């Protein structure tokens, strides 16, 4: 079954979150300015310099994590990101979370970094560790549609059809316009033997995206299989 996983190349909240860093002097201020200008390597070095002096600084730890994430996203856009890149980003956010800073500030970025790491593992068919990271992401950011969609895909890959169905149904309830969730829910229902329910789900997707060729082809293929059975 071809499950549909949405790509996520841009981490929009990163810069807005960095503006929360205090406008103090020294390396933090220069790091923030370098980040604003898009000079990520310099920003990373400056945050590292601040961490050498103040290892417990939430501001420096968070800035470091955000810059690492931006660098990994740039590599991803070129198809050059590796599992290790995202593992380092995840570790950086995990340290931030232990420092007792504003957890709401880091939630979305932390969850997205977990999503990217989980996706790397999923592509290597390491489903159990992938799902573990996704479960952590769901605790941090329960309504993140990319995390939910991939979690449902991984649950299906593990043969956990009921869990996958519940995940996709929850995702659709939270975001009725997220077409991939309809396609994937229909696939789960179809593979579970609920052919009529699958067709209903795919037809619902067409009300959201009438010209979606992936949905149209899936319905046509399903109807041909039913007619030939």
HURAFEN-V931934 format. One line per field, one symbol per residue. burial: + if it has 16 or more other C-alpha atoms within 10 Angstrom, else -. Layout:
burial=???
//
This chain:
burial=--+++--------++--+--+-----++++++-++----+-+++-++++++-----+++++++++++++++++--+----+---++++++-+++-++-------++++++++++++++++++----++-++-++++++-++-+++++++++++++++---+--++-++++++-----+++++++++++++----+--++-++++++--------++-++--+-------
//
